[in-house]
Amino acid sequence: MLIESFEVEVFTPPCEPGAERIAARAHLAADISEVLPLLNATLKGAVYHRQANALTWKKAGHNVAFHAFEIATSNAEDRKAAEKELASVVHLVNETWDRRAEIEPDFKTRQRPAAMALFRLLPQTNCRQCGQPTCFTYALQLAASQISLESCPAIFEEGREPSLAGLRELLIDAPSL
């Protein structure tokens, strides 16, 4: 077990005084730097910043940031929800660490593609076949790795091969679903 204990700090984000949602930090006694490349290899949509020794990830509407001695999460309803979210993420870190012999570390920094660049390559028909109300909404979710390219049947239609190739090129180094 990598993280045996941690202290929780719950607060209202300074950029949102009076906000209904809160953020929280787990202050760790253990340095989790070595697990970051393992998390980068296993968490879909994670963005690893090797130079900063940090990894960010979106999990069910929460932004999660991993640092050497701290894990932070945002967008919790209250203190209890924040503590539960942090406990879940700490468990994930420990579980990943326990499986480290099975995981090939990934030190690559991936960048999410810009939603507008993806949108420009989409059919822009707002057909809703992907389950989204607009192609731009789909592009936003695609950029955030919350939906797959295969969710848009229209992009696979005959004649759209150049757009499909462009989308795949933009998504190739993006964090995967």
N, C-alpha and C positions, 0 to 999 in steps of 0.2 A: 504494500500500500504506500503510495507516494504522499498523499495528503492525509495525515492522521487527525489533524484538528485545524480549525480556522476561526477567526473572529469576524462577525458580520457587522457591517456598517450600512445602515439604511438612511437614505436622504432624498430630498427633493432636488432634482438637478438644478444647479445654479442658473442655467440658461432658461429655466422654466419655473420661476417662483410662483407658488400657488397652483402648480399643476396637480391634476388629479392622479397622475401616475407617479410612481417613485422608482428610484434606482437603488442598487445595492452593490456593495463590494465585499468579497471574502478576502480578508488579509491572511495570507498563508505563512506558516512557519517554514515550509519546505519550498525549495526552488523548483519550479515545474518547467524550466527551460527545455530540458531534454525531452519532454513529452510533446512539445509544440509541433515538431516535424511529424510525429506520429498522428497527432490530431489533424494536421494538414493533409495527411494521406488518407484519413478515414472519414472526416466530416465533410459532407456535401455542402458546397457553397462557402467553405472557409477561405479566408484570405490571410496568408502567412506573410509577415513582414520580418524577414530574417534580421535585417540590420537593426530594427527596433526591438527585436526579441519579443514579438507579440503576434497574436493571431486573433482575428475577428471572425464572428460567425453569427448568422441569424438563426434563431431557434424559436419557432412558434410565436412570432411577433415580438420576440425579445432580441435585442442586440447584446451579444456576449463578447467580452474582450478578455483574452488570456494574456497575462504578463508573468514575469518570473516569480513574483511573490504576491500576485493579486489576480483575482477573477472578478470582473464587474458585469452586471446585467442591468438592463433598463426595462422600462415599461411594465412594471409590476403594479398590481392593483393596490396592494397594501403590504405591510411588513411581513405578514405570514406568507403571502404569495412570493415575496422576494426571497425569503429564507428558504422556501421550498424549491424555488428555481435554482438558487445557489447550491443547495444540497444535491440536486439532480445533476448539475454540471460538475461538481466535485466528484460525484460517483462516476460520471463519464470519464473524467481524467484518470481516476484510480483504475477503472476497468481497462482503459486504453493502456495504461502503464503496465498492468498485469499481463496484457497480451503483447507486449513490446517485441517479444521474440518472433511473433507471427507477422508483424507489420514492417514493411519496408518504409523507412523514414522518407518523407518528401520535403526537400528544402526549397523547392521552387516557389517563387512568389507569383501568384496569378492575379491578374487584374480583371475585374468585371468589365465587360464591354459597356459602352454608353448606350442607354436605352434608345436614344435618338438614332444612333447608327444602326441599331437593329431594326427599329421602326421603318427606316428608309428602305430596307430590303424586304419588308413584309408586303403582302398583297394590298394592304390598306383598304380592305373591303368592309371591315367591321361586321363580318359574317357571323361571328359568335360561335363558329364551329369548335373553337378551342376552349369554349366555356367562359370567355372573357367578354365584357361589353364592347370593347374597342380593341383595335390592333395596337394602339399605344399602351393600353393597360397590359396587354399580352407582352409587349416589348419590355415594359417595366419589370414584369415578373420573370421574364426570360433573362434579363440582365442580372437579376438578383438570385438566379438559379432556383426559383420557386416553381418553375414549370419547364417542361422539356420542349425541344424543337418539334418533336413528333406530335405534340398537342395541336399543331396547326396543320390540318389536312390540306389547306389551300396552297401552302408553300410547296407541296409535293406534286402539284398539278403540272401537266405538260406545259412546257414553255417557261417555267419558272426556275429552270436549272441554274442560271447564273446567280439569281438571288439566293437560292438554296446554298450554293457553293460559297457565296459571300458570308452568309449567316454562319455556316460551319467554320469558316476561317476566323470569324470574330469570336466564336465560342470555343475554339480549339484550346486556348490557354486559359479560358475562364474556369472558375471553380465549377465542378460538375454537380449535377443533381444527385 
